[in-house]
Amino acid sequence: MGLKDYLKTNYQRAFLVLFLITLTQATTTFYTYLTSPELNAISQRKFALFIELIAVQFVFGQICNSSFNIANVQNTKQTQNLFHQVRQNIAKHYYQKPDKVADMENHLGNDLQMIQTNYYDVYFYFACDLIYVILTIGTLFTFHWILVAYSLVLSFFAIAVPKLLEKYTNKATKRVSTKNAQFLNLIENWFNGLEELRRYKNKSVLKKKIGKSSHLLEQSEYQRDKAMIYVEMVAAIFDVMGRVGVPVIAGILFFNHQVSLGAILTAGYFANGIFYSVNSCVTKYIQLKSTKTLRDQLAELQKVEAEKKYDSIDEIASIEVKDLSVQYEHGEKIAYPNFVINRGEKVLLVGDSGTGKSTLLKVLLGQIKLSSGEVIYKNKNDELIHPDFNQIGYLAQDLTMFDASILENITMFNSKLNDRVNYAIEANAFIRDEEKLKEGLDTEIEVKHNLLSGGQQQKVVLMRAMVHEKPILYLDEATSAIDQKGATKILRNLTQGKETLLMIAHNLSEEQRALFDREIHLEGK
Ligand SMILES: Nc1ncnc2c1ncn2[C@@H]1O[C@H](COP(=O)(O)OP(=O)(O)OP(=O)(O)O)[C@@H](O)[C@H]1O
């Protein structure tokens, strides 16, 4: 993420901003330059000429004001357009590669804000200052080359020395972002368990954890500001040398009859302008560079991976698990028996708690790395295939519902599937639930208000899988909160369909178990 992206957002607008900045600084330079002939006109008692020069100065002052304000507005428009694009790209990235919500919030909020204030806003003023320095040094030529040479030498030092400190400030900025992300993660983790903390009266633990992380964030902000101030102090030394030096040299040249009286004053103005701008350019340059790590990180996040080519899940004829074992980072190794599930089979996966049933479904979906063995998907010709696991129907224990109507939650916003919903309602014993809802299927669910009970939510998610006619379903305790009668009806429907079914369930009745073709038992160690 950088200047190139800014330009690419809208080339015409970017060049308009650059043109307006140049116009602003050219008129400012000319405005200041006029002070010299004005002073000469006064010393030569040419009053009419003096008034004419003042009038010209007035007009240029107005042009400078207007062009600067227009440039500023256009620059904001350009930056906001760019950020709109960046937000969309980052959201797309997290859609492809889901990760912690707090990290995404940090990138979309804090990091973008930081890049706006410390990069794009700064770039605008950096360009203003840089153009001003170039134009002013050029104008000093009209007085005497020695003034230019002196300004250039000092400008060189003002730029070169603080550049050496760049690494130091870059690191400090990155530290602020890391601490901020850690702080947000900590808040998310601890506030997710707020109910439990209240239940066990753990207020002080929460306070201590948040306090500690907040203190680290505060320290990193302080260190970053300190690093910036040191850089500014170094740049300021050259600033003072320049401001004082140029009028002194102009004075010497005047006494040697090499410049006019007006030139001493105007060169003084220019010296102030140049060194103020060089100082400000250097500080801004460091500020710009300090965002590099962060900008690179956001650029990386915006890279949308090329869509991989997968085989259709309709082709899956068998799923085989061979010599499989999984090892969580801080857990025991889970070993699985070998088995094959053929297309259309209805398999019940059972075993005591913690034997690895949910883990197995995640492995089959490619969400967890294997420690050993393999999971083999084959087509009807017994050839290896690579299906798109995202397309497999999967009902995890944590159900995902959206703030939308029940109908939209079933069809996942695809109105073409509305025709299939009535059948799914009947098959999933949802008729009586629907009757109880004021607006039936059009009732809006607000996830955080738990409008639907646990069992009703399971039915909605089962209906979702059914209307989408998924050929393979992995269900993780998908009927655990539904009453026995309803669950039996649902299981009967599920086991009579033609899809391949692998379902984890505890406490099924004999009648319910008998609906499946067979069972796979996990024994644990
Ligand atoms: N993300 C994880 N990190 C570390 N260990 C994990 C993780 N998820 C599961 N485990 C461990 O792996 C083992 C198997 O867990 P899993 O949830 O697959 O069992 P399960 O048979 O589905 O249990 P249950 O019937 O209680 O849902 C457990 O010991 C669990 O603590």
The ligand as an SDF file (V2000), in Angstrom:
LIG
                    3D

 31 33  0  0  0  0  0  0  0  0999 V2000
   -8.3690  -26.5000   19.2160 N   0  0  0  0  0  0  0  0  0  0  0  0
   -7.9060  -27.4540   20.0460 C   0  0  0  0  0  0  0  0  0  0  0  0
   -6.6970  -27.3010   20.6230 N   0  0  0  0  0  0  0  0  0  0  0  0
   -6.1900  -28.2690   21.4540 C   0  0  0  0  0  0  0  0  0  0  0  0
   -6.8470  -29.4050   21.7540 N   0  0  0  0  0  0  0  0  0  0  0  0
   -8.0600  -29.5930   21.2100 C   0  0  0  0  0  0  0  0  0  0  0  0
   -8.6510  -28.6330   20.3190 C   0  0  0  0  0  0  0  0  0  0  0  0
   -9.8670  -29.0990   19.9270 N   0  0  0  0  0  0  0  0  0  0  0  0
  -10.0120  -30.3010   20.5310 C   0  0  0  0  0  0  0  0  0  0  0  0
   -8.9460  -30.5860   21.2920 N   0  0  0  0  0  0  0  0  0  0  0  0
   -8.7320  -31.7970   22.0900 C   0  0  0  0  0  0  0  0  0  0  0  0
   -8.8380  -32.9050   21.2420 O   0  0  0  0  0  0  0  0  0  0  0  0
   -9.5270  -33.9490   21.8770 C   0  0  0  0  0  0  0  0  0  0  0  0
  -10.7150  -34.3630   21.0080 C   0  0  0  0  0  0  0  0  0  0  0  0
  -11.6450  -33.2960   20.9620 O   0  0  0  0  0  0  0  0  0  0  0  0
  -12.9840  -33.3980   20.1170 P   0  0  0  0  0  0  0  0  0  0  0  0
  -13.7510  -32.1460   20.3210 O   0  0  0  0  0  0  0  0  0  0  0  0
  -12.6530  -33.7810   18.7390 O   0  0  0  0  0  0  0  0  0  0  0  0
  -13.7060  -34.6380   20.8480 O   0  0  0  0  0  0  0  0  0  0  0  0
  -15.1890  -35.1640   20.7020 P   0  0  0  0  0  0  0  0  0  0  0  0
  -15.0900  -36.6410   20.6160 O   0  0  0  0  0  0  0  0  0  0  0  0
  -15.8970  -34.4640   19.5970 O   0  0  0  0  0  0  0  0  0  0  0  0
  -15.8020  -34.7260   22.1050 O   0  0  0  0  0  0  0  0  0  0  0  0
  -17.3370  -34.3820   22.4820 P   0  0  0  0  0  0  0  0  0  0  0  0
  -18.1220  -35.6080   22.2870 O   0  0  0  0  0  0  0  0  0  0  0  0
  -17.2180  -34.0080   23.9190 O   0  0  0  0  0  0  0  0  0  0  0  0
  -17.7600  -33.2420   21.6080 O   0  0  0  0  0  0  0  0  0  0  0  0
   -9.9380  -33.4490   23.2460 C   0  0  0  0  0  0  0  0  0  0  0  0
   -9.0130  -33.9140   24.1930 O   0  0  0  0  0  0  0  0  0  0  0  0
   -9.8470  -31.9480   23.1080 C   0  0  0  0  0  0  0  0  0  0  0  0
   -9.4810  -31.3590   24.3220 O   0  0  0  0  0  0  0  0  0  0  0  0
  1  2  1  0
  2  3  1  0
  2  7  2  0
  3  4  2  0
  4  5  1  0
  5  6  2  0
  6  7  1  0
  6 10  1  0
  7  8  1  0
  8  9  2  0
  9 10  1  0
 10 11  1  0
 11 12  1  0
 11 30  1  0
 12 13  1  0
 13 14  1  0
 13 28  1  0
 14 15  1  0
 15 16  1  0
 16 17  2  0
 16 18  1  0
 16 19  1  0
 19 20  1  0
 20 21  2  0
 20 22  1  0
 20 23  1  0
 23 24  1  0
 24 25  2  0
 24 26  1  0
 24 27  1  0
 28 29  1  0
 28 30  1  0
 30 31  1  0
M  END
$$$$
